[in-house]
Amino acid sequence: MTLSSPAFLSPASLSLEQVHQLLLLSIRDQHPEWITADGECPACDNSERKLGELSALFFNTQAAKPRRQRPS
């Protein structure tokens, strides 16, 4: 699957890694001035770090939630 394929852009089919890749590509496409002469993108690195933190927070929160018991 490529980033331009329709299946990739379907919200139901996006994995966390695909969302991550799409975010970084979008930043690079929309802000080429943020890319340094050596090809690095500090804003991309910052966004990548923040996404990782949010993902960890979300998944840790989801894992910590007790499951509701179904009524008998």
C-alpha positions in Angstrom: 0.0 0.0 0.0 1.4 3.4 -0.9 0.7 6.7 0.8 -1.3 7.9 -2.2 -3.5 4.9 -2.5 -7.2 5.4 -1.6 -7.1 2.6 0.9 -4.4 4.4 2.9 -6.6 7.5 3.1 -9.6 5.6 4.4 -9.8 6.3 8.2 -10.9 2.7 8.9 -7.8 1.3 7.4 -5.2 3.6 9.0 -2.7 2.0 11.3 -0.9 4.1 13.9 2.3 3.8 11.8 0.5 5.0 8.7 -0.9 8.0 10.5 2.6 8.7 11.7 4.0 8.5 8.2 1.2 10.7 6.8 1.8 13.3 9.5 5.5 13.5 8.7 5.0 13.7 5.0 2.4 16.3 5.4 4.7 18.5 7.5 7.4 18.1 4.9 5.1 18.9 2.0 3.4 21.9 3.6 6.6 23.4 5.1 9.6 22.8 2.9 11.3 25.7 4.6 11.5 23.7 7.8 13.9 21.2 6.1 17.5 22.0 6.7 20.2 21.8 4.0 21.2 18.3 5.2 17.7 17.0 4.7 16.8 17.0 8.4 13.5 18.4 9.7 13.6 19.4 13.4 9.8 20.2 13.3 9.2 16.6 12.0 11.4 15.2 14.8 9.4 17.2 17.4 6.1 16.1 15.9 7.3 12.5 15.9 8.3 12.7 19.6 4.9 14.3 20.5 3.0 11.6 18.5 5.0 8.9 20.4 4.1 10.5 23.7 0.5 10.8 22.8 0.3 7.2 21.6 1.9 5.9 24.7 -0.4 8.0 26.9 -3.5 6.8 24.9 -2.5 3.1 24.9 -1.5 3.2 28.5 -4.8 4.8 29.4 -6.7 2.3 27.4 -4.9 -0.6 29.0 -5.4 0.8 32.5 -9.2 1.1 32.1 -11.1 -1.7 33.8 -13.4 -3.6 31.5 -17.1 -3.3 32.2 -18.7 -6.4 33.3 -21.8 -7.5 31.4 -25.0 -7.9 33.4 -25.8 -11.6 34.0 
